[in-house]
Amino acid sequence: MDRGWGFLIGLLGAVWLLTSGHEEQQPPETAAQRCFCQVNLKRPCPFWNDISQCGRRDCAVKPCQSDEVPDGIKSASYKYSEEANNLIEECEQAERLGAVDESLSEETQKAVLQWTKHDDSSDNFCEADDIQSPDAEYVDLLLNPERYTGYKGPDAWKIWNVIYEENCFKPQAIKRPLNPLASGQGKSEENTFYSWLEGLCVEKRAFYRLISGLHASINVHLSARYLLQETWLEKKWGHNITEFQQRFDGILTEGEGPRRLKNLYFLYLIELRALSKVLPFFERPDFQLFTGNKIQDEENKMLLLEILHEIKSFPLHFDENSFFAGDKKEAHKLKEDFRLHFRNISRIMDCVGCFKCRLWGKLQTQGLGTALKILFSEKLIANMPESGPSYEFHLTRQEIVSLFNAFGRISTSVKELENFRNLLQSIH
């Protein structure tokens, strides 16, 4: 996977490869060359009301004007071709209406449709934004890059604390190392934490490692795109070695930093494995990356398949077959707990007070959730028809965008680790 390590992959109707590790560049002028994401950043926090909104300019997100977004991208989120936009929508509408007994009361019919909607989301690991909401907006990710915004302190710590303390299968009595909201941290707490962690089943240990890896990846991004200098005329962004060392240096973090980086690589392998397994879904002739430009759409699909075949050739994929094995009833219960815990984390992203952080947090969380959905849908993917709609397994456009951007972000983290190693060697 030599060419894949340094790529930031953005996809919504198209796939673009941007070489990471270079200076910030101006986004392309034409809409066909830009990366659009549809997101609702105005959803209220479902867990607490006292959200402190970040007032810094760098926390803001600039949405797209409606005339900036290609018509093909504005189509329904799970349609991939012009024909599908018309045909499948009509079929599904007829199927939904036909499935409901019209002799039932209007209230009961609505309830039945809600049950169907719930069933359709039963395999999802994230609570996705309602893209039909008037608050959902298109965002050009190239105009809103993930980087240091100044959002930190108790409000930011609270988000991660709730994620770790209440959603990682962890008892309150066991404190994780270097928890900024817990007092009395030391070697005894670290030993207690990791003794507890090693005592968990493989699935729960993997859950913690995924969250830790995602946290580490985000911290690498912020350290690599740090605001180094600000004047009236310009801002200078770049690598902040001190910030990186405070988060990952073995001595400064009392051994915790290297653990975080190992978890980052674990996350990388998980998402790499998911991309290799979902290749048949994208290979189907009915799947098209529809933007309205037929030539560009064909080129985009060829590029996408080239990337996925290269990923599939990578020899060291994670093997998920050890997950949820053993007693079927217990395994099913554990898988459902796993899914619901991660789904809860996706909802916590709506509590982030920095809108740019919220944007990228939602995107990367849903990307990982989509990867997990793929990993645990192996039989459904194998049973997909060669042509025609895939009802048993499908990915919405929103999921596809998140999947590839999340992998692009973790790939960028891996590349940035090499950059930081070179920078640290040059100063010693």
C-alpha positions as CSV (number, residue, x, y, z in Angstrom):
1,M,0.0,0.0,0.0
2,D,3.0,2.3,-0.7
3,R,0.9,5.0,-2.4
4,G,-1.9,4.9,0.1
5,W,-0.1,6.0,3.3
6,G,0.1,9.7,2.5
7,F,-3.4,10.2,1.0
8,L,-6.2,12.2,2.3
9,I,-9.2,10.7,0.6
10,G,-12.4,12.8,0.1
11,L,-15.4,11.4,-1.6
12,L,-18.9,12.6,-2.3
13,G,-19.9,11.7,-5.8
14,A,-16.1,11.7,-6.5
15,V,-12.8,10.7,-5.0
16,W,-9.9,13.0,-4.9
17,L,-6.4,12.3,-3.6
18,L,-4.6,15.1,-1.9
19,T,-0.9,14.5,-0.9
20,S,-0.8,15.1,2.8
21,G,2.1,16.7,4.7
22,H,2.3,19.7,2.3
23,E,1.4,23.3,2.9
24,E,-2.3,24.3,2.9
25,Q,-3.5,24.8,-0.6
26,Q,-6.4,26.8,-2.0
27,P,-9.3,24.5,-2.9
28,P,-10.1,23.9,-6.6
29,E,-12.4,26.5,-8.2
30,T,-14.8,24.1,-9.9
31,A,-17.5,22.3,-8.0
32,A,-16.7,19.0,-9.7
33,Q,-13.2,19.1,-8.0
34,R,-14.4,19.8,-4.5
35,C,-15.4,17.6,-1.6
36,F,-18.9,18.1,-0.3
37,C,-20.3,16.7,2.9
38,Q,-23.9,17.1,4.1
39,V,-24.2,17.6,7.9
40,N,-26.5,19.1,10.5
41,L,-24.5,21.1,12.9
42,K,-27.5,22.6,14.7
43,R,-28.8,19.5,16.3
44,P,-29.2,20.0,20.1
45,C,-27.0,18.1,22.6
46,P,-29.2,15.3,23.8
47,F,-27.3,14.9,27.1
48,W,-26.8,18.3,28.7
49,N,-27.8,22.0,28.1
50,D,-24.9,24.0,29.4
51,I,-22.8,23.9,26.2
52,S,-20.2,26.7,26.0
53,Q,-20.0,27.7,22.3
54,C,-16.6,28.5,20.9
55,G,-16.6,32.1,19.7
56,R,-13.3,32.0,17.9
57,R,-13.3,32.5,14.1
58,D,-11.4,29.2,13.6
59,C,-14.2,27.3,15.3
60,A,-16.7,28.4,12.7
61,V,-17.8,26.4,9.6
62,K,-18.5,28.0,6.3
63,P,-21.4,26.2,4.6
64,C,-22.0,26.1,0.8
65,Q,-24.5,28.2,-1.0
66,S,-27.1,26.0,-2.8
67,D,-25.9,27.0,-6.2
68,E,-22.4,25.8,-5.4
69,V,-23.4,22.1,-5.1
70,P,-23.8,20.0,-8.2
71,D,-27.4,18.8,-8.8
72,G,-26.3,15.1,-8.8
73,I,-25.0,15.5,-5.3
74,K,-28.2,17.1,-4.0
75,S,-30.1,13.9,-4.9
76,A,-31.3,11.5,-2.2
77,S,-28.5,10.2,0.0
78,Y,-28.5,6.5,-1.0
79,K,-29.0,6.9,-4.8
80,Y,-26.0,6.4,-7.0
81,S,-27.2,7.0,-10.5
82,E,-29.6,9.2,-12.4
83,E,-31.9,6.2,-13.2
84,A,-31.8,5.0,-9.6
85,N,-32.8,8.4,-8.4
86,N,-36.1,8.1,-10.3
87,L,-36.8,4.3,-10.4
88,I,-35.7,3.1,-7.0
89,E,-37.4,6.0,-5.2
90,E,-40.7,5.2,-6.9
91,C,-40.4,1.5,-6.1
92,E,-39.5,2.1,-2.5
93,Q,-42.3,4.5,-2.0
94,A,-44.8,2.0,-3.5
95,E,-43.3,-0.7,-1.3
96,R,-43.6,1.4,1.9
97,L,-47.2,2.3,1.2
98,G,-48.1,-1.2,0.1
99,A,-46.6,-2.6,3.3
100,V,-49.1,-0.6,5.5
101,D,-52.7,-1.7,5.7
102,E,-54.7,1.4,4.6
103,S,-57.6,0.3,6.8
104,L,-55.5,1.3,9.8
105,S,-55.8,4.7,11.3
106,E,-53.5,7.4,10.1
107,E,-51.7,7.5,13.5
108,T,-51.1,3.7,13.4
109,Q,-49.9,3.9,9.8
110,K,-47.3,6.5,10.9
111,A,-46.2,4.2,13.8
112,V,-45.7,1.3,11.4
113,L,-43.6,3.4,9.1
114,Q,-41.5,4.5,12.1
115,W,-41.0,0.8,13.0
116,T,-39.8,0.2,9.5
117,K,-37.4,3.1,9.7
118,H,-36.1,1.7,13.0
119,D,-35.6,-1.7,11.5
120,D,-33.7,-0.2,8.6
121,S,-31.3,1.4,11.1
122,S,-30.8,-1.7,13.3
123,D,-27.4,-2.5,11.7
124,N,-26.1,1.1,12.0
125,F,-23.5,1.9,14.5
126,C,-24.1,5.7,14.3
127,E,-27.1,7.9,14.6
128,A,-26.9,9.7,11.3
129,D,-28.0,13.3,10.7
130,D,-31.4,13.7,9.1
131,I,-30.4,15.1,5.8
132,Q,-34.0,16.1,5.0
133,S,-33.9,18.5,7.9
134,P,-33.9,22.2,7.0
135,D,-30.9,22.6,9.3
136,A,-28.8,20.2,7.2
137,E,-26.3,22.0,5.1
138,Y,-23.6,21.2,2.5
139,V,-20.1,21.9,3.6
140,D,-17.0,22.0,1.4
141,L,-14.4,20.0,3.5
142,L,-11.5,21.6,1.6
143,L,-12.7,25.1,2.8
144,N,-13.1,23.8,6.4
145,P,-9.9,21.7,7.1
146,E,-9.5,19.9,10.4
147,R,-6.8,21.8,12.4
148,Y,-6.2,23.5,15.7
149,T,-9.0,25.9,16.6
150,G,-8.2,26.9,20.2
151,Y,-11.2,24.8,21.5
152,K,-9.8,23.3,24.7
153,G,-10.1,23.2,28.5
154,P,-12.9,21.8,30.6
155,D,-15.5,21.9,27.9
156,A,-13.4,19.9,25.5
157,W,-12.3,17.5,28.2
158,K,-15.9,16.9,29.2
159,I,-16.7,15.5,25.8
160,W,-13.9,12.9,25.9
161,N,-14.5,12.2,29.6
162,V,-18.1,11.3,29.0
163,I,-17.0,9.1,26.0
164,Y,-14.4,7.2,28.0
165,E,-16.1,7.1,31.4
166,E,-19.7,6.3,30.4
167,N,-19.4,4.5,27.0
168,C,-16.3,2.3,27.1
169,F,-17.7,-0.5,29.3
170,K,-15.7,1.0,32.2
171,P,-16.8,1.2,35.9
172,Q,-16.6,4.6,37.5
173,A,-14.2,3.4,40.1
174,I,-11.5,2.6,37.5
175,K,-9.9,5.9,36.3
176,R,-8.0,6.0,33.0
177,P,-4.4,7.3,33.1
178,L,-3.8,11.1,32.7
179,N,-7.5,11.8,32.9
180,P,-7.6,15.7,33.3
181,L,-10.8,15.6,35.2
182,A,-9.6,13.1,37.8
183,S,-7.3,13.9,40.7
184,G,-4.5,11.8,42.2
185,Q,-3.3,10.3,38.9
186,G,-0.2,8.1,39.2
187,K,1.4,4.8,38.5
188,S,-1.0,2.9,40.8
189,E,-4.0,4.2,38.9
190,E,-2.3,3.3,35.6
191,N,-1.6,-0.2,36.8
192,T,-5.2,-0.6,38.0
193,F,-6.6,0.6,34.7
194,Y,-4.6,-1.7,32.5
195,S,-5.1,-4.6,34.8
196,W,-8.8,-4.0,34.5
197,L,-8.6,-3.5,30.7
198,E,-6.7,-6.8,30.1
199,G,-9.3,-8.6,32.1
200,L,-12.0,-7.6,29.6
201,C,-13.2,-9.7,26.7
202,V,-11.5,-9.1,23.3
203,E,-14.5,-7.1,22.0
204,K,-14.6,-4.6,24.9
205,R,-10.8,-4.2,24.8
206,A,-11.1,-3.5,21.0
207,F,-13.8,-0.9,21.7
208,Y,-11.6,1.0,24.1
209,R,-8.7,0.8,21.7
210,L,-10.8,2.1,18.8
211,I,-11.9,5.2,20.8
212,S,-8.4,5.8,22.1
213,G,-7.0,5.5,18.5
214,L,-9.6,7.9,17.2
215,H,-8.7,10.4,20.0
216,A,-5.0,10.0,19.2
217,S,-5.6,10.5,15.5
218,I,-7.4,13.7,16.1
219,N,-4.7,15.0,18.4
220,V,-2.1,14.2,15.7
221,H,-4.1,16.3,13.3
222,L,-4.3,19.2,15.7
223,S,-0.6,19.1,16.4
224,A,0.3,18.9,12.7
225,R,-2.0,21.8,11.7
226,Y,-1.3,24.1,14.7
227,L,-1.7,27.9,14.6
228,L,1.9,28.9,15.0
229,Q,1.7,32.6,14.3
230,E,-1.1,35.0,13.7
231,T,-0.9,38.6,12.5
232,W,-3.3,41.1,11.0
233,L,-2.2,40.0,7.5
234,E,-1.9,36.2,7.8
235,K,-2.0,33.1,9.8
236,K,0.8,30.5,9.8
237,W,-0.1,26.8,10.4
238,G,2.3,24.0,10.9
239,H,3.8,21.3,13.1
240,N,3.9,22.1,16.8
241,I,6.5,19.7,18.2
242,T,5.9,20.7,21.8
243,E,2.2,20.0,21.5
244,F,2.9,16.6,20.0
245,Q,5.4,15.7,22.7
246,Q,3.0,16.7,25.5
247,R,0.4,14.2,24.0
248,F,2.6,11.3,22.9
249,D,6.1,11.5,24.4
250,G,6.8,8.4,26.4
251,I,8.4,10.2,29.3
252,L,6.1,13.2,29.5
253,T,3.0,11.0,29.4
254,E,4.4,8.4,31.8
255,G,4.3,5.7,29.1
256,E,0.7,6.5,28.0
257,G,1.7,8.2,24.7
258,P,3.1,5.1,23.0
259,R,0.0,3.2,24.0
260,R,-2.2,5.8,22.3
261,L,-0.1,5.5,19.1
262,K,-0.4,1.7,19.1
263,N,-4.2,2.2,19.3
264,L,-4.0,4.6,16.4
265,Y,-2.4,1.9,14.2
266,F,-5.1,-0.5,15.5
267,L,-7.8,1.8,14.2
268,Y,-6.0,2.1,10.9
269,L,-6.0,-1.6,10.4
270,I,-9.7,-1.8,11.3
271,E,-10.7,0.7,8.7
272,L,-8.3,-0.7,6.2
273,R,-10.0,-4.1,6.7
274,A,-13.5,-2.6,6.2
275,L,-12.5,-1.0,2.9
276,S,-11.1,-4.3,1.6
277,K,-14.3,-6.1,2.5
278,V,-16.7,-3.6,0.9
279,L,-15.1,-3.8,-2.5
280,P,-17.9,-6.0,-4.0
281,F,-20.4,-3.3,-3.2
282,F,-18.6,-0.7,-5.2
283,E,-17.7,-3.1,-8.0
284,R,-21.3,-3.8,-9.0
285,P,-22.1,-2.2,-12.4
286,D,-25.2,-0.5,-11.0
287,F,-23.1,1.5,-8.6
288,Q,-22.2,4.9,-10.0
289,L,-20.8,8.0,-8.4
290,F,-23.5,10.3,-9.8
291,T,-22.7,14.0,-9.9
292,G,-24.3,14.8,-13.3
293,N,-21.0,14.7,-15.3
294,K,-21.0,11.3,-16.9
295,I,-17.3,11.3,-18.0
296,Q,-16.2,12.5,-14.6
297,D,-18.4,9.9,-12.8
298,E,-16.8,7.1,-14.8
299,E,-13.3,8.3,-14.0
300,N,-14.2,8.7,-10.3
301,K,-15.4,5.1,-10.1
302,M,-12.3,3.8,-11.8
303,L,-10.1,5.7,-9.4
304,L,-12.2,4.5,-6.4
305,L,-11.9,0.8,-7.5
306,E,-8.1,1.3,-8.1
307,I,-7.8,2.5,-4.5
308,L,-9.9,-0.4,-3.1
309,H,-8.0,-3.1,-5.1
310,E,-4.7,-1.6,-3.8
311,I,-6.1,-1.8,-0.2
312,K,-7.2,-5.4,-0.8
313,S,-3.7,-6.3,-1.8
314,F,-2.3,-5.1,1.5
315,P,-1.3,-8.3,3.4
316,L,-1.7,-7.4,7.1
317,H,-5.4,-6.7,7.5
318,F,-7.0,-7.1,10.9
319,D,-8.9,-10.4,11.4
320,E,-12.3,-9.7,12.9
321,N,-13.4,-13.3,12.9
322,S,-12.4,-13.6,16.6
323,F,-15.1,-11.0,17.5
324,F,-18.5,-12.1,18.8
325,A,-17.6,-15.8,18.7
326,G,-18.7,-18.5,21.1
327,D,-22.2,-18.8,22.5
328,K,-24.6,-17.3,19.9
329,K,-27.0,-15.7,22.4
330,E,-24.2,-14.1,24.4
331,A,-22.4,-13.0,21.3
332,H,-25.5,-11.4,19.9
333,K,-26.1,-9.5,23.2
334,L,-22.5,-8.3,23.2
335,K,-22.6,-7.2,19.6
336,E,-25.8,-5.2,20.3
337,D,-24.1,-3.6,23.4
338,F,-21.1,-2.8,21.3
339,R,-23.3,-1.1,18.6
340,L,-25.4,0.8,21.1
341,H,-22.4,2.2,23.0
342,F,-20.8,3.4,19.7
343,R,-24.1,4.8,18.6
344,N,-24.3,6.8,21.8
345,I,-20.8,8.2,21.1
346,S,-22.0,9.4,17.8
347,R,-24.8,11.4,19.6
348,I,-22.2,13.0,21.9
349,M,-20.7,14.7,18.9
350,D,-23.7,17.1,18.9
351,C,-22.5,18.3,22.3
352,V,-19.1,19.7,21.0
353,G,-19.1,23.5,21.4
354,C,-16.7,24.1,18.4
355,F,-18.6,23.7,15.1
356,K,-15.5,22.8,13.1
357,C,-14.5,20.2,15.7
358,R,-18.1,19.0,15.7
359,L,-18.1,18.7,11.9
360,W,-14.9,16.5,11.8
361,G,-15.9,14.6,15.0
362,K,-19.2,13.6,13.4
363,L,-17.5,12.7,10.1
364,Q,-14.8,10.6,11.7
365,T,-17.1,8.9,14.2
366,Q,-19.6,8.0,11.5
367,G,-16.8,6.8,9.3
368,L,-15.6,4.4,11.9
369,G,-19.2,3.4,12.6
370,T,-19.6,2.6,8.9
371,A,-16.5,0.6,8.9
372,L,-17.9,-1.5,11.8
373,K,-21.2,-1.9,10.0
374,I,-19.2,-3.3,7.0
375,L,-17.1,-5.7,9.1
376,F,-20.2,-7.3,10.7
377,S,-22.1,-7.5,7.4
378,E,-19.9,-10.0,5.6
379,K,-22.7,-12.4,4.8
380,L,-25.0,-9.7,3.5
381,I,-22.2,-8.3,1.3
382,A,-21.5,-11.8,-0.1
383,N,-25.2,-12.3,-0.9
384,M,-25.7,-9.1,-2.8
385,P,-27.2,-9.5,-6.3
386,E,-24.9,-8.9,-9.2
387,S,-27.2,-6.2,-10.5
388,G,-30.2,-4.3,-9.4
389,P,-30.8,-2.7,-6.0
390,S,-29.1,-4.2,-2.9
391,Y,-31.8,-4.1,-0.2
392,E,-30.0,-6.3,2.3
393,F,-26.8,-4.2,2.4
394,H,-26.4,-0.7,1.2
395,L,-24.5,2.4,2.1
396,T,-26.0,5.9,2.0
397,R,-24.0,8.6,0.3
398,Q,-23.5,10.1,3.8
399,E,-21.9,6.9,5.0
400,I,-19.7,6.7,1.9
401,V,-18.5,10.2,2.5
402,S,-17.7,9.5,6.1
403,L,-16.0,6.2,5.4
404,F,-13.5,7.5,3.0
405,N,-12.8,10.8,4.8
406,A,-12.3,8.9,8.1
407,F,-9.8,6.6,6.4
408,G,-8.2,9.7,4.8
409,R,-7.8,11.3,8.3
410,I,-6.3,8.2,9.9
411,S,-4.0,7.7,6.9
412,T,-2.9,11.3,7.3
413,S,-2.2,10.7,11.0
414,V,0.1,7.7,10.1
415,K,1.9,9.9,7.6
416,E,2.2,12.8,10.1
417,L,3.9,10.5,12.6
418,E,6.7,10.0,10.1
419,N,6.9,13.8,9.7
420,F,7.1,14.3,13.5
421,R,9.8,11.6,13.8
422,N,11.9,13.4,11.2
423,L,11.4,16.8,13.0
424,L,12.3,15.4,16.4
425,Q,15.4,13.7,15.0
426,S,16.5,17.0,13.4
427,I,16.4,18.9,16.8
428,H,18.3,16.3,18.8
